[in-house]
Amino acid sequence: MAAKLYRSPIPDQLWDRTRDEFGLPGLEQVRERLSAVHENPEPAMRQLVRVFIDDEGTFCPGYQFRADLSLNPVVTGLFERALELRIPHNYFALWMMVPSPTLGGRRPVDLRNISDPAPLRAALGRVRADLAA
């Protein structure tokens, strides 16, 4: 089932759920917010998970930010690994929100504040295997 999940179009409900639970600000809104906190927001902008939603534009899932608008290092590390594995941004966002059998049925997003992200990295590797299958 997981392989099929990562080969199908991402359902609009995912974006709605992400927006409701964590926020889903537009890319320019994020740039403005980061500019208010950082003299040069570009380094942070380059680390962002960006999702493209048909006919709506580009957005940044809110789960990657801490309350002070700094980036969550677990999420940015996972996203960096996802890029190495050639997992597209939108499917990384999907993976973050979907319960994972590799994580005992928990969603990766719910574990984003753990001190050791090794189980998350292993689960992400499984997604790559599903994409390649």
N, C-alpha and C positions, 0 to 999 in steps of 0.2 A: 504494500500500500504506500509506503514512504516514497518509493521511486516514482509512482504515479503522481503523488502530491507535488513533487518537484519538477514535473514535466507538464503540469497543467497551468492554465492561466490562474493567477492569484485572485481569489474571490474578493469582491469589494467589501465583504464583511470583515476581512482582515484589517483593511485600512480603517473601517469604522470602529472596530474594537481597539485598534492601536490608538486612534484619535481619542476615543472615550476614556481609555485607561491611562494613557501616558502623554497624550498630546501629539499632534502631528503638524508642527509649524512648517510654513513654507520656507524655502531656502533663503530668500531675501530677508524674511523676518528673523531667521537665525543669524544671518550675517549682521543685521542691525543690533541684535541683542549681544552678540559676541563683541561687536565694536564698542559697545558701552562698557564692557568689562575688560577688554584687552586692547592695548595700544595697536597691536597688529593681529587681527583675527585670522589671517590666512593660514598659519600653521594648524590651528584648530579646524578650520574649514576643510583642509585637505584630509583630515582624519574622519570626517563625518560619514555615517551611513546615509545615503541619499536614495530615496525611492521615487520612481517615476510612476505616477498614476495617470492613466490615459485621460486625456482631455482636461486634466486638473493641474498638472505641472509636477514640479519636483518638491519633495518634502523630506523632513528629517525626523524620524521617530524619536519621541521625547525620552524614551528609556535610556538613551545614550548620554543624557545629561544628568549631572548632579544638581542639587538645589541652587548652588552658587554659579551655575552655568559652565562649570568645568566638565570635561568629558570623563565618563566613567572608564577607568583604565582596563577593566575586564572586558567591557564591550568593545573598546577600540582595539584591544589585543585580539579578540576573537574576529573582529571585522578585518583586521590586517591579515590574519590567517585565512579567512574566507577568500580574500583577494588572491592570496598565494595559491589557494586551491581552485581558483577560477569559479567561485560561486558568485553568481550575479547578486548585486545589491538587493533587489526585490526578494530573491529567494533566501538571502540571509535574514531579511526582515521577517519573512514567513517562518523560517526556522526558529527565530527568537520567540515567537508567539505561540508555537504549536507544542503541545505536550510531546515529550520525546521518550520512547521506550528505553533508549540508552540511559536516560536520566531518571529511570523509575517512574515515568509518567509525568514528571515535572516539566514545566516550560523553562527553556534557557533564560528567558527574561527574569524569571523569579529567582534565579541563582546569580544574577549579575553582580551581587555584592559579596560573593564568597572570596575568601583569601587565596584559595588555590583553584585556579580555573582549569586544571588538568582534566577533570571529567567533562567540562564543557568543550574543551579542545578535542577530546576523543569523540564526543557526540557530533561535533562539526565535521570531523573526518568521515564519519559514517554518512553524512549528507553527501559529501563528495563521491563516496562510493555509490550511493543511490543515483546520483546524477550521471555517473559513468556507466551504470548498468544498462 
